[in-house]
């Protein structure tokens, strides 16, 4: 995949499982090293989410406890 700051695109190489929130147009944080100033070798990839995100297991626990205040399914 590639990352961009809207001025420049840099290809990223990563061996591993991408986060479930990873998708085109979504913010991402990559840790690793830049090679030859034009290719990034990632050791870790983290997908950013908006402030409304709630992990599914937390939402399930809130629903089971009756404290869920989110949108009905």
CHARMM internal coordinates of N, CA and C (Angstrom, degrees):
IC EDIT
DIST 1 N 1 CA 1.4548
DIST 1 CA 1 C 1.5172
ANGL 1 N 1 CA 1 C 108.87
DIST 1 C 2 N 1.3252
ANGL 1 CA 1 C 2 N 116.49
DIHE 1 N 1 CA 1 C 2 N 171.88
DIST 2 N 2 CA 1.4632
ANGL 1 C 2 N 2 CA 121.81
DIHE 1 CA 1 C 2 N 2 CA 179.19
DIST 2 CA 2 C 1.5170
ANGL 2 N 2 CA 2 C 109.60
DIHE 1 C 2 N 2 CA 2 C -124.12
DIST 2 C 3 N 1.3259
ANGL 2 CA 2 C 3 N 115.48
DIHE 2 N 2 CA 2 C 3 N 150.07
DIST 3 N 3 CA 1.4598
ANGL 2 C 3 N 3 CA 120.74
DIHE 2 CA 2 C 3 N 3 CA 172.47
DIST 3 CA 3 C 1.5258
ANGL 3 N 3 CA 3 C 107.07
DIHE 2 C 3 N 3 CA 3 C -114.11
DIST 3 C 4 N 1.3261
ANGL 3 CA 3 C 4 N 115.06
DIHE 3 N 3 CA 3 C 4 N 155.59
DIST 4 N 4 CA 1.4607
ANGL 3 C 4 N 4 CA 119.32
DIHE 3 CA 3 C 4 N 4 CA -177.97
DIST 4 CA 4 C 1.5206
ANGL 4 N 4 CA 4 C 110.35
DIHE 3 C 4 N 4 CA 4 C -144.66
DIST 4 C 5 N 1.3206
ANGL 4 CA 4 C 5 N 115.11
DIHE 4 N 4 CA 4 C 5 N 153.44
DIST 5 N 5 CA 1.4631
ANGL 4 C 5 N 5 CA 121.58
DIHE 4 CA 4 C 5 N 5 CA 169.33
DIST 5 CA 5 C 1.5317
ANGL 5 N 5 CA 5 C 108.88
DIHE 4 C 5 N 5 CA 5 C -112.40
DIST 5 C 6 N 1.3232
ANGL 5 CA 5 C 6 N 115.51
DIHE 5 N 5 CA 5 C 6 N 18.27
DIST 6 N 6 CA 1.4622
ANGL 5 C 6 N 6 CA 126.78
DIHE 5 CA 5 C 6 N 6 CA -178.57
DIST 6 CA 6 C 1.5242
ANGL 6 N 6 CA 6 C 112.76
DIHE 5 C 6 N 6 CA 6 C 75.10
DIST 6 C 7 N 1.3302
ANGL 6 CA 6 C 7 N 117.49
DIHE 6 N 6 CA 6 C 7 N -3.54
DIST 7 N 7 CA 1.4604
ANGL 6 C 7 N 7 CA 121.77
DIHE 6 CA 6 C 7 N 7 CA 173.40
DIST 7 CA 7 C 1.5228
ANGL 7 N 7 CA 7 C 111.00
DIHE 6 C 7 N 7 CA 7 C -109.96
DIST 7 C 8 N 1.3141
ANGL 7 CA 7 C 8 N 115.85
DIHE 7 N 7 CA 7 C 8 N -30.25
DIST 8 N 8 CA 1.4601
ANGL 7 C 8 N 8 CA 121.12
DIHE 7 CA 7 C 8 N 8 CA -175.16
DIST 8 CA 8 C 1.5254
ANGL 8 N 8 CA 8 C 109.59
DIHE 7 C 8 N 8 CA 8 C -147.23
DIST 8 C 9 N 1.3262
ANGL 8 CA 8 C 9 N 116.99
DIHE 8 N 8 CA 8 C 9 N 139.98
DIST 9 N 9 CA 1.4636
ANGL 8 C 9 N 9 CA 122.76
DIHE 8 CA 8 C 9 N 9 CA 174.51
DIST 9 CA 9 C 1.5162
ANGL 9 N 9 CA 9 C 108.50
DIHE 8 C 9 N 9 CA 9 C -104.30
DIST 9 C 10 N 1.3366
ANGL 9 CA 9 C 10 N 115.80
DIHE 9 N 9 CA 9 C 10 N 138.15
DIST 10 N 10 CA 1.4633
ANGL 9 C 10 N 10 CA 120.88
DIHE 9 CA 9 C 10 N 10 CA 177.05
DIST 10 CA 10 C 1.5208
ANGL 10 N 10 CA 10 C 107.77
DIHE 9 C 10 N 10 CA 10 C -127.07
DIST 10 C 11 N 1.3304
ANGL 10 CA 10 C 11 N 118.03
DIHE 10 N 10 CA 10 C 11 N 123.68
DIST 11 N 11 CA 1.4611
ANGL 10 C 11 N 11 CA 120.39
DIHE 10 CA 10 C 11 N 11 CA 176.12
DIST 11 CA 11 C 1.5310
ANGL 11 N 11 CA 11 C 110.25
DIHE 10 C 11 N 11 CA 11 C -67.28
DIST 11 C 12 N 1.3296
ANGL 11 CA 11 C 12 N 115.13
DIHE 11 N 11 CA 11 C 12 N 144.05
DIST 12 N 12 CA 1.4618
ANGL 11 C 12 N 12 CA 121.92
DIHE 11 CA 11 C 12 N 12 CA -179.73
DIST 12 CA 12 C 1.5205
ANGL 12 N 12 CA 12 C 108.67
DIHE 11 C 12 N 12 CA 12 C -121.76
DIST 12 C 13 N 1.3256
ANGL 12 CA 12 C 13 N 115.98
DIHE 12 N 12 CA 12 C 13 N 133.17
DIST 13 N 13 CA 1.4690
ANGL 12 C 13 N 13 CA 121.48
DIHE 12 CA 12 C 13 N 13 CA 172.48
DIST 13 CA 13 C 1.5179
ANGL 13 N 13 CA 13 C 107.69
DIHE 12 C 13 N 13 CA 13 C -106.38
DIST 13 C 14 N 1.3363
ANGL 13 CA 13 C 14 N 115.82
DIHE 13 N 13 CA 13 C 14 N 132.36
DIST 14 N 14 CA 1.4650
ANGL 13 C 14 N 14 CA 120.64
DIHE 13 CA 13 C 14 N 14 CA -179.26
DIST 14 CA 14 C 1.5137
ANGL 14 N 14 CA 14 C 108.75
DIHE 13 C 14 N 14 CA 14 C -147.57
DIST 14 C 15 N 1.3181
ANGL 14 CA 14 C 15 N 116.31
DIHE 14 N 14 CA 14 C 15 N 131.06
DIST 15 N 15 CA 1.4615
ANGL 14 C 15 N 15 CA 121.85
DIHE 14 CA 14 C 15 N 15 CA 174.86
DIST 15 CA 15 C 1.5158
ANGL 15 N 15 CA 15 C 107.44
DIHE 14 C 15 N 15 CA 15 C -109.89
DIST 15 C 16 N 1.2884
ANGL 15 CA 15 C 16 N 115.96
DIHE 15 N 15 CA 15 C 16 N 110.90
DIST 16 N 16 CA 1.4526
ANGL 15 C 16 N 16 CA 119.84
DIHE 15 CA 15 C 16 N 16 CA -178.88
DIST 16 CA 16 C 1.5124
ANGL 16 N 16 CA 16 C 109.71
DIHE 15 C 16 N 16 CA 16 C 158.02
DIST 16 C 17 N 1.3027
ANGL 16 CA 16 C 17 N 114.41
DIHE 16 N 16 CA 16 C 17 N -177.76
DIST 17 N 17 CA 1.4630
ANGL 16 C 17 N 17 CA 121.10
DIHE 16 CA 16 C 17 N 17 CA 179.76
DIST 17 CA 17 C 1.5230
ANGL 17 N 17 CA 17 C 108.17
DIHE 16 C 17 N 17 CA 17 C -90.07
DIST 17 C 18 N 1.3149
ANGL 17 CA 17 C 18 N 115.77
DIHE 17 N 17 CA 17 C 18 N 126.32
DIST 18 N 18 CA 1.4599
ANGL 17 C 18 N 18 CA 120.01
DIHE 17 CA 17 C 18 N 18 CA 178.53
DIST 18 CA 18 C 1.5270
ANGL 18 N 18 CA 18 C 110.02
DIHE 17 C 18 N 18 CA 18 C -76.34
DIST 18 C 19 N 1.3319
ANGL 18 CA 18 C 19 N 118.11
DIHE 18 N 18 CA 18 C 19 N 148.84
DIST 19 N 19 CA 1.4685
ANGL 18 C 19 N 19 CA 121.24
DIHE 18 CA 18 C 19 N 19 CA 179.36
DIST 19 CA 19 C 1.5276
ANGL 19 N 19 CA 19 C 111.40
DIHE 18 C 19 N 19 CA 19 C -59.42
DIST 19 C 20 N 1.3185
ANGL 19 CA 19 C 20 N 116.15
DIHE 19 N 19 CA 19 C 20 N 151.96
DIST 20 N 20 CA 1.4690
ANGL 19 C 20 N 20 CA 120.43
DIHE 19 CA 19 C 20 N 20 CA -178.45
DIST 20 CA 20 C 1.5306
ANGL 20 N 20 CA 20 C 112.17
DIHE 19 C 20 N 20 CA 20 C -63.00
DIST 20 C 21 N 1.3203
ANGL 20 CA 20 C 21 N 118.40
DIHE 20 N 20 CA 20 C 21 N -25.66
DIST 21 N 21 CA 1.4668
ANGL 20 C 21 N 21 CA 121.39
DIHE 20 CA 20 C 21 N 21 CA 178.86
DIST 21 CA 21 C 1.5216
ANGL 21 N 21 CA 21 C 112.90
DIHE 20 C 21 N 21 CA 21 C -84.21
DIST 21 C 22 N 1.3207
ANGL 21 CA 21 C 22 N 117.94
DIHE 21 N 21 CA 21 C 22 N -3.10
DIST 22 N 22 CA 1.4622
ANGL 21 C 22 N 22 CA 121.90
DIHE 21 CA 21 C 22 N 22 CA -177.66
DIST 22 CA 22 C 1.5226
ANGL 22 N 22 CA 22 C 109.89
DIHE 21 C 22 N 22 CA 22 C -69.66
DIST 22 C 23 N 1.3361
ANGL 22 CA 22 C 23 N 116.07
DIHE 22 N 22 CA 22 C 23 N 124.95
DIST 23 N 23 CA 1.4653
ANGL 22 C 23 N 23 CA 121.33
DIHE 22 CA 22 C 23 N 23 CA 176.02
DIST 23 CA 23 C 1.5286
ANGL 23 N 23 CA 23 C 108.64
DIHE 22 C 23 N 23 CA 23 C -163.71
DIST 23 C 24 N 1.3072
ANGL 23 CA 23 C 24 N 115.39
DIHE 23 N 23 CA 23 C 24 N 165.13
DIST 24 N 24 CA 1.4592
ANGL 23 C 24 N 24 CA 121.10
DIHE 23 CA 23 C 24 N 24 CA -179.04
DIST 24 CA 24 C 1.5228
ANGL 24 N 24 CA 24 C 110.78
DIHE 23 C 24 N 24 CA 24 C -59.91
DIST 24 C 25 N 1.3171
ANGL 24 CA 24 C 25 N 116.02
DIHE 24 N 24 CA 24 C 25 N 135.67
DIST 25 N 25 CA 1.4539
ANGL 24 C 25 N 25 CA 121.34
DIHE 24 CA 24 C 25 N 25 CA 177.86
DIST 25 CA 25 C 1.5157
ANGL 25 N 25 CA 25 C 114.24
DIHE 24 C 25 N 25 CA 25 C 85.29
DIST 25 C 26 N 1.3225
ANGL 25 CA 25 C 26 N 118.52
DIHE 25 N 25 CA 25 C 26 N -6.71
DIST 26 N 26 CA 1.4602
ANGL 25 C 26 N 26 CA 123.10
DIHE 25 CA 25 C 26 N 26 CA -178.97
DIST 26 CA 26 C 1.5212
ANGL 26 N 26 CA 26 C 109.25
DIHE 25 C 26 N 26 CA 26 C -89.52
DIST 26 C 27 N 1.3207
ANGL 26 CA 26 C 27 N 117.82
DIHE 26 N 26 CA 26 C 27 N 143.55
DIST 27 N 27 CA 1.4561
ANGL 26 C 27 N 27 CA 121.58
DIHE 26 CA 26 C 27 N 27 CA 175.78
DIST 27 CA 27 C 1.5210
ANGL 27 N 27 CA 27 C 110.46
DIHE 26 C 27 N 27 CA 27 C -62.86
DIST 27 C 28 N 1.3204
ANGL 27 CA 27 C 28 N 115.53
DIHE 27 N 27 CA 27 C 28 N 146.61
DIST 28 N 28 CA 1.4585
ANGL 27 C 28 N 28 CA 120.28
DIHE 27 CA 27 C 28 N 28 CA -178.08
DIST 28 CA 28 C 1.5247
ANGL 28 N 28 CA 28 C 109.05
DIHE 27 C 28 N 28 CA 28 C -144.82
DIST 28 C 29 N 1.3129
ANGL 28 CA 28 C 29 N 115.65
DIHE 28 N 28 CA 28 C 29 N 149.67
DIST 29 N 29 CA 1.4596
ANGL 28 C 29 N 29 CA 122.58
DIHE 28 CA 28 C 29 N 29 CA 173.44
DIST 29 CA 29 C 1.5149
ANGL 29 N 29 CA 29 C 106.51
DIHE 28 C 29 N 29 CA 29 C -118.88
DIST 29 C 30 N 1.3229
ANGL 29 CA 29 C 30 N 116.53
DIHE 29 N 29 CA 29 C 30 N 126.96
DIST 30 N 30 CA 1.4639
ANGL 29 C 30 N 30 CA 120.52
DIHE 29 CA 29 C 30 N 30 CA 177.10
DIST 30 CA 30 C 1.5213
ANGL 30 N 30 CA 30 C 108.48
DIHE 29 C 30 N 30 CA 30 C -120.95
DIST 30 C 31 N 1.3234
ANGL 30 CA 30 C 31 N 115.59
DIHE 30 N 30 CA 30 C 31 N 138.68
DIST 31 N 31 CA 1.4614
ANGL 30 C 31 N 31 CA 121.49
DIHE 30 CA 30 C 31 N 31 CA 175.43
DIST 31 CA 31 C 1.5087
ANGL 31 N 31 CA 31 C 107.83
DIHE 30 C 31 N 31 CA 31 C -116.81
DIST 31 C 32 N 1.3048
ANGL 31 CA 31 C 32 N 116.45
DIHE 31 N 31 CA 31 C 32 N 137.61
DIST 32 N 32 CA 1.4495
ANGL 31 C 32 N 32 CA 120.84
DIHE 31 CA 31 C 32 N 32 CA -179.46
DIST 32 CA 32 C 1.5064
ANGL 32 N 32 CA 32 C 110.11
DIHE 31 C 32 N 32 CA 32 C 164.19
DIST 32 C 33 N 1.3309
ANGL 32 CA 32 C 33 N 116.01
DIHE 32 N 32 CA 32 C 33 N -137.30
DIST 33 N 33 CA 1.4632
ANGL 32 C 33 N 33 CA 119.46
DIHE 32 CA 32 C 33 N 33 CA -177.17
DIST 33 CA 33 C 1.5265
ANGL 33 N 33 CA 33 C 110.74
DIHE 32 C 33 N 33 CA 33 C -141.13
DIST 33 C 34 N 1.3062
ANGL 33 CA 33 C 34 N 115.15
DIHE 33 N 33 CA 33 C 34 N 150.08
DIST 34 N 34 CA 1.4533
ANGL 33 C 34 N 34 CA 122.67
DIHE 33 CA 33 C 34 N 34 CA 177.31
DIST 34 CA 34 C 1.5220
ANGL 34 N 34 CA 34 C 108.24
DIHE 33 C 34 N 34 CA 34 C -93.23
DIST 34 C 35 N 1.3255
ANGL 34 CA 34 C 35 N 116.26
DIHE 34 N 34 CA 34 C 35 N 128.35
DIST 35 N 35 CA 1.4595
ANGL 34 C 35 N 35 CA 121.74
DIHE 34 CA 34 C 35 N 35 CA 178.54
DIST 35 CA 35 C 1.5123
ANGL 35 N 35 CA 35 C 109.59
DIHE 34 C 35 N 35 CA 35 C -110.21
DIST 35 C 36 N 1.3183
ANGL 35 CA 35 C 36 N 116.75
DIHE 35 N 35 CA 35 C 36 N 129.28
DIST 36 N 36 CA 1.4673
ANGL 35 C 36 N 36 CA 122.68
DIHE 35 CA 35 C 36 N 36 CA 176.09
DIST 36 CA 36 C 1.5305
ANGL 36 N 36 CA 36 C 112.97
DIHE 35 C 36 N 36 CA 36 C 55.24
DIST 36 C 37 N 1.2834
ANGL 36 CA 36 C 37 N 118.31
DIHE 36 N 36 CA 36 C 37 N 25.07
DIST 37 N 37 CA 1.4717
ANGL 36 C 37 N 37 CA 125.65
DIHE 36 CA 36 C 37 N 37 CA 179.24
DIST 37 CA 37 C 1.5300
ANGL 37 N 37 CA 37 C 114.45
DIHE 36 C 37 N 37 CA 37 C 55.61
DIST 37 C 38 N 1.3507
ANGL 37 CA 37 C 38 N 116.79
DIHE 37 N 37 CA 37 C 38 N 12.80
DIST 38 N 38 CA 1.4663
ANGL 37 C 38 N 38 CA 117.97
DIHE 37 CA 37 C 38 N 38 CA -179.98
DIST 38 CA 38 C 1.5242
ANGL 38 N 38 CA 38 C 113.79
DIHE 37 C 38 N 38 CA 38 C -140.99
DIST 38 C 39 N 1.3288
ANGL 38 CA 38 C 39 N 117.46
DIHE 38 N 38 CA 38 C 39 N 11.41
DIST 39 N 39 CA 1.4649
ANGL 38 C 39 N 39 CA 120.90
DIHE 38 CA 38 C 39 N 39 CA 179.57
DIST 39 CA 39 C 1.5197
ANGL 39 N 39 CA 39 C 108.39
DIHE 38 C 39 N 39 CA 39 C -153.49
DIST 39 C 40 N 1.3421
ANGL 39 CA 39 C 40 N 116.36
DIHE 39 N 39 CA 39 C 40 N 130.10
DIST 40 N 40 CA 1.4595
ANGL 39 C 40 N 40 CA 121.07
DIHE 39 CA 39 C 40 N 40 CA -178.26
DIST 40 CA 40 C 1.5178
ANGL 40 N 40 CA 40 C 109.49
DIHE 39 C 40 N 40 CA 40 C -106.45
DIST 40 C 41 N 1.3261
ANGL 40 CA 40 C 41 N 116.91
DIHE 40 N 40 CA 40 C 41 N 129.77
DIST 41 N 41 CA 1.4609
ANGL 40 C 41 N 41 CA 123.45
DIHE 40 CA 40 C 41 N 41 CA 175.18
DIST 41 CA 41 C 1.5243
ANGL 41 N 41 CA 41 C 106.43
DIHE 40 C 41 N 41 CA 41 C -101.97
DIST 41 C 42 N 1.3203
ANGL 41 CA 41 C 42 N 117.05
DIHE 41 N 41 CA 41 C 42 N 110.31
DIST 42 N 42 CA 1.4610
ANGL 41 C 42 N 42 CA 121.51
DIHE 41 CA 41 C 42 N 42 CA -175.54
DIST 42 CA 42 C 1.5231
ANGL 42 N 42 CA 42 C 111.12
DIHE 41 C 42 N 42 CA 42 C -91.93
DIST 42 C 43 N 1.3235
ANGL 42 CA 42 C 43 N 115.27
DIHE 42 N 42 CA 42 C 43 N 135.53
DIST 43 N 43 CA 1.4597
ANGL 42 C 43 N 43 CA 122.23
DIHE 42 CA 42 C 43 N 43 CA 172.01
DIST 43 CA 43 C 1.5232
ANGL 43 N 43 CA 43 C 110.45
DIHE 42 C 43 N 43 CA 43 C -96.36
DIST 43 C 44 N 1.3345
ANGL 43 CA 43 C 44 N 115.57
DIHE 43 N 43 CA 43 C 44 N -25.63
DIST 44 N 44 CA 1.4659
ANGL 43 C 44 N 44 CA 121.12
DIHE 43 CA 43 C 44 N 44 CA -178.46
DIST 44 CA 44 C 1.5214
ANGL 44 N 44 CA 44 C 108.92
DIHE 43 C 44 N 44 CA 44 C -147.48
DIST 44 C 45 N 1.3207
ANGL 44 CA 44 C 45 N 116.05
DIHE 44 N 44 CA 44 C 45 N 141.21
DIST 45 N 45 CA 1.4647
ANGL 44 C 45 N 45 CA 122.29
DIHE 44 CA 44 C 45 N 45 CA 177.23
DIST 45 CA 45 C 1.5219
ANGL 45 N 45 CA 45 C 107.87
DIHE 44 C 45 N 45 CA 45 C -127.79
DIST 45 C 46 N 1.3214
ANGL 45 CA 45 C 46 N 115.78
DIHE 45 N 45 CA 45 C 46 N 127.08
DIST 46 N 46 CA 1.4627
ANGL 45 C 46 N 46 CA 121.28
DIHE 45 CA 45 C 46 N 46 CA 177.81
DIST 46 CA 46 C 1.5199
ANGL 46 N 46 CA 46 C 108.44
DIHE 45 C 46 N 46 CA 46 C -125.00
DIST 46 C 47 N 1.3127
ANGL 46 CA 46 C 47 N 116.69
DIHE 46 N 46 CA 46 C 47 N 131.01
DIST 47 N 47 CA 1.4657
ANGL 46 C 47 N 47 CA 121.23
DIHE 46 CA 46 C 47 N 47 CA 177.96
DIST 47 CA 47 C 1.5181
ANGL 47 N 47 CA 47 C 108.58
DIHE 46 C 47 N 47 CA 47 C -89.87
DIST 47 C 48 N 1.3147
ANGL 47 CA 47 C 48 N 115.55
DIHE 47 N 47 CA 47 C 48 N 136.62
DIST 48 N 48 CA 1.4609
ANGL 47 C 48 N 48 CA 120.39
DIHE 47 CA 47 C 48 N 48 CA 176.58
DIST 48 CA 48 C 1.5251
ANGL 48 N 48 CA 48 C 108.50
DIHE 47 C 48 N 48 CA 48 C -88.93
DIST 48 C 49 N 1.3084
ANGL 48 CA 48 C 49 N 115.35
DIHE 48 N 48 CA 48 C 49 N 150.43
DIST 49 N 49 CA 1.4626
ANGL 48 C 49 N 49 CA 120.19
DIHE 48 CA 48 C 49 N 49 CA 177.90
DIST 49 CA 49 C 1.5161
ANGL 49 N 49 CA 49 C 108.87
DIHE 48 C 49 N 49 CA 49 C -129.98
DIST 49 C 50 N 1.3200
ANGL 49 CA 49 C 50 N 116.11
DIHE 49 N 49 CA 49 C 50 N 164.82
DIST 50 N 50 CA 1.4561
ANGL 49 C 50 N 50 CA 118.39
DIHE 49 CA 49 C 50 N 50 CA 178.67
DIST 50 CA 50 C 1.5199
ANGL 50 N 50 CA 50 C 110.14
DIHE 49 C 50 N 50 CA 50 C -79.60
DIST 50 C 51 N 1.3227
ANGL 50 CA 50 C 51 N 116.17
DIHE 50 N 50 CA 50 C 51 N 174.39
DIST 51 N 51 CA 1.4658
ANGL 50 C 51 N 51 CA 120.90
DIHE 50 CA 50 C 51 N 51 CA -175.60
DIST 51 CA 51 C 1.5239
ANGL 51 N 51 CA 51 C 113.01
DIHE 50 C 51 N 51 CA 51 C -68.47
DIST 51 C 52 N 1.3244
ANGL 51 CA 51 C 52 N 118.44
DIHE 51 N 51 CA 51 C 52 N -11.08
DIST 52 N 52 CA 1.4629
ANGL 51 C 52 N 52 CA 121.50
DIHE 51 CA 51 C 52 N 52 CA 179.87
DIST 52 CA 52 C 1.5203
ANGL 52 N 52 CA 52 C 113.10
DIHE 51 C 52 N 52 CA 52 C -90.94
DIST 52 C 53 N 1.3271
ANGL 52 CA 52 C 53 N 117.70
DIHE 52 N 52 CA 52 C 53 N -4.70
DIST 53 N 53 CA 1.4613
ANGL 52 C 53 N 53 CA 120.55
DIHE 52 CA 52 C 53 N 53 CA -176.78
DIST 53 CA 53 C 1.5240
ANGL 53 N 53 CA 53 C 110.79
DIHE 52 C 53 N 53 CA 53 C -67.71
DIST 53 C 54 N 1.3325
ANGL 53 CA 53 C 54 N 115.33
DIHE 53 N 53 CA 53 C 54 N 139.22
DIST 54 N 54 CA 1.4499
ANGL 53 C 54 N 54 CA 121.37
DIHE 53 CA 53 C 54 N 54 CA 173.03
DIST 54 CA 54 C 1.5213
ANGL 54 N 54 CA 54 C 107.36
DIHE 53 C 54 N 54 CA 54 C -137.08
DIST 54 C 55 N 1.3340
ANGL 54 CA 54 C 55 N 117.04
DIHE 54 N 54 CA 54 C 55 N 127.58
DIST 55 N 55 CA 1.4604
ANGL 54 C 55 N 55 CA 118.86
DIHE 54 CA 54 C 55 N 55 CA 178.64
DIST 55 CA 55 C 1.5288
ANGL 55 N 55 CA 55 C 110.53
DIHE 54 C 55 N 55 CA 55 C -56.32
DIST 55 C 56 N 1.3301
ANGL 55 CA 55 C 56 N 117.82
DIHE 55 N 55 CA 55 C 56 N 141.56
DIST 56 N 56 CA 1.4653
ANGL 55 C 56 N 56 CA 121.14
DIHE 55 CA 55 C 56 N 56 CA -177.27
DIST 56 CA 56 C 1.5256
ANGL 56 N 56 CA 56 C 113.47
DIHE 55 C 56 N 56 CA 56 C -55.28
DIST 56 C 57 N 1.3310
ANGL 56 CA 56 C 57 N 117.23
DIHE 56 N 56 CA 56 C 57 N -37.67
DIST 57 N 57 CA 1.4665
ANGL 56 C 57 N 57 CA 118.99
DIHE 56 CA 56 C 57 N 57 CA -178.51
DIST 57 CA 57 C 1.5322
ANGL 57 N 57 CA 57 C 111.88
DIHE 56 C 57 N 57 CA 57 C -68.01
DIST 57 C 58 N 1.3297
ANGL 57 CA 57 C 58 N 117.84
DIHE 57 N 57 CA 57 C 58 N -31.57
DIST 58 N 58 CA 1.4639
ANGL 57 C 58 N 58 CA 121.08
DIHE 57 CA 57 C 58 N 58 CA 176.62
DIST 58 CA 58 C 1.5256
ANGL 58 N 58 CA 58 C 109.48
DIHE 57 C 58 N 58 CA 58 C -71.30
DIST 58 C 59 N 1.3184
ANGL 58 CA 58 C 59 N 117.72
DIHE 58 N 58 CA 58 C 59 N -44.14
DIST 59 N 59 CA 1.4638
ANGL 58 C 59 N 59 CA 121.33
DIHE 58 CA 58 C 59 N 59 CA 177.84
DIST 59 CA 59 C 1.5243
ANGL 59 N 59 CA 59 C 110.69
DIHE 58 C 59 N 59 CA 59 C -59.92
DIST 59 C 60 N 1.3358
ANGL 59 CA 59 C 60 N 117.39
DIHE 59 N 59 CA 59 C 60 N -42.99
DIST 60 N 60 CA 1.4683
ANGL 59 C 60 N 60 CA 120.98
DIHE 59 CA 59 C 60 N 60 CA 178.70
DIST 60 CA 60 C 1.5224
ANGL 60 N 60 CA 60 C 111.44
DIHE 59 C 60 N 60 CA 60 C -61.82
DIST 60 C 61 N 1.3286
ANGL 60 CA 60 C 61 N 116.85
DIHE 60 N 60 CA 60 C 61 N -42.20
DIST 61 N 61 CA 1.4673
ANGL 60 C 61 N 61 CA 120.46
DIHE 60 CA 60 C 61 N 61 CA 179.75
DIST 61 CA 61 C 1.5266
ANGL 61 N 61 CA 61 C 110.84
DIHE 60 C 61 N 61 CA 61 C -64.50
DIST 61 C 62 N 1.3336
ANGL 61 CA 61 C 62 N 117.37
DIHE 61 N 61 CA 61 C 62 N -40.61
DIST 62 N 62 CA 1.4631
ANGL 61 C 62 N 62 CA 120.48
DIHE 61 CA 61 C 62 N 62 CA 177.82
DIST 62 CA 62 C 1.5213
ANGL 62 N 62 CA 62 C 111.43
DIHE 61 C 62 N 62 CA 62 C -65.61
DIST 62 C 63 N 1.3189
ANGL 62 CA 62 C 63 N 117.33
DIHE 62 N 62 CA 62 C 63 N -39.24
DIST 63 N 63 CA 1.4661
ANGL 62 C 63 N 63 CA 121.08
DIHE 62 CA 62 C 63 N 63 CA 178.15
DIST 63 CA 63 C 1.5198
ANGL 63 N 63 CA 63 C 110.63
DIHE 62 C 63 N 63 CA 63 C -63.96
DIST 63 C 64 N 1.3269
ANGL 63 CA 63 C 64 N 116.64
DIHE 63 N 63 CA 63 C 64 N -43.85
DIST 64 N 64 CA 1.4710
ANGL 63 C 64 N 64 CA 120.66
DIHE 63 CA 63 C 64 N 64 CA 179.83
DIST 64 CA 64 C 1.5202
ANGL 64 N 64 CA 64 C 111.59
DIHE 63 C 64 N 64 CA 64 C -63.69
DIST 64 C 65 N 1.3389
ANGL 64 CA 64 C 65 N 116.91
DIHE 64 N 64 CA 64 C 65 N -34.77
DIST 65 N 65 CA 1.4639
ANGL 64 C 65 N 65 CA 120.48
DIHE 64 CA 64 C 65 N 65 CA -177.90
DIST 65 CA 65 C 1.5274
ANGL 65 N 65 CA 65 C 112.55
DIHE 64 C 65 N 65 CA 65 C -82.64
DIST 65 C 66 N 1.3404
ANGL 65 CA 65 C 66 N 116.98
DIHE 65 N 65 CA 65 C 66 N -8.69
DIST 66 N 66 CA 1.4602
ANGL 65 C 66 N 66 CA 120.70
DIHE 65 CA 65 C 66 N 66 CA -178.71
DIST 66 CA 66 C 1.5216
ANGL 66 N 66 CA 66 C 113.54
DIHE 65 C 66 N 66 CA 66 C 82.36
DIST 66 C 67 N 1.3276
ANGL 66 CA 66 C 67 N 117.87
DIHE 66 N 66 CA 66 C 67 N 9.05
DIST 67 N 67 CA 1.4623
ANGL 66 C 67 N 67 CA 121.80
DIHE 66 CA 66 C 67 N 67 CA -177.94
DIST 67 CA 67 C 1.5215
ANGL 67 N 67 CA 67 C 113.07
DIHE 66 C 67 N 67 CA 67 C -100.32
DIST 67 C 68 N 1.3169
ANGL 67 CA 67 C 68 N 118.04
DIHE 67 N 67 CA 67 C 68 N 8.00
DIST 68 N 68 CA 1.4690
ANGL 67 C 68 N 68 CA 122.58
DIHE 67 CA 67 C 68 N 68 CA -178.03
DIST 68 CA 68 C 1.5155
ANGL 68 N 68 CA 68 C 110.42
DIHE 67 C 68 N 68 CA 68 C -66.58
DIST 68 C 69 N 1.3285
ANGL 68 CA 68 C 69 N 117.76
DIHE 68 N 68 CA 68 C 69 N 127.34
DIST 69 N 69 CA 1.4697
ANGL 68 C 69 N 69 CA 123.32
DIHE 68 CA 68 C 69 N 69 CA 179.23
DIST 69 CA 69 C 1.5261
ANGL 69 N 69 CA 69 C 111.61
DIHE 68 C 69 N 69 CA 69 C -117.73
DIST 69 C 70 N 1.3206
ANGL 69 CA 69 C 70 N 117.29
DIHE 69 N 69 CA 69 C 70 N 9.81
DIST 70 N 70 CA 1.4611
ANGL 69 C 70 N 70 CA 121.68
DIHE 69 CA 69 C 70 N 70 CA -177.63
DIST 70 CA 70 C 1.5104
ANGL 70 N 70 CA 70 C 112.17
DIHE 69 C 70 N 70 CA 70 C -81.70
DIST 70 C 71 N 1.3236
ANGL 70 CA 70 C 71 N 114.33
DIHE 70 N 70 CA 70 C 71 N -171.14
DIST 71 N 71 CA 1.4627
ANGL 70 C 71 N 71 CA 121.15
DIHE 70 CA 70 C 71 N 71 CA 179.16
DIST 71 CA 71 C 1.5224
ANGL 71 N 71 CA 71 C 109.97
DIHE 70 C 71 N 71 CA 71 C -67.71
DIST 71 C 72 N 1.3240
ANGL 71 CA 71 C 72 N 117.92
DIHE 71 N 71 CA 71 C 72 N 140.42
DIST 72 N 72 CA 1.4659
ANGL 71 C 72 N 72 CA 119.58
DIHE 71 CA 71 C 72 N 72 CA 175.73
DIST 72 CA 72 C 1.5214
ANGL 72 N 72 CA 72 C 110.45
DIHE 71 C 72 N 72 CA 72 C -68.14
DIST 72 C 73 N 1.3091
ANGL 72 CA 72 C 73 N 115.89
DIHE 72 N 72 CA 72 C 73 N 149.98
DIST 73 N 73 CA 1.4705
ANGL 72 C 73 N 73 CA 120.40
DIHE 72 CA 72 C 73 N 73 CA -179.56
DIST 73 CA 73 C 1.4971
ANGL 73 N 73 CA 73 C 111.75
DIHE 72 C 73 N 73 CA 73 C -88.31
END
COOR INIT
IC SEED 1 N 1 CA 1 C
IC BUILD
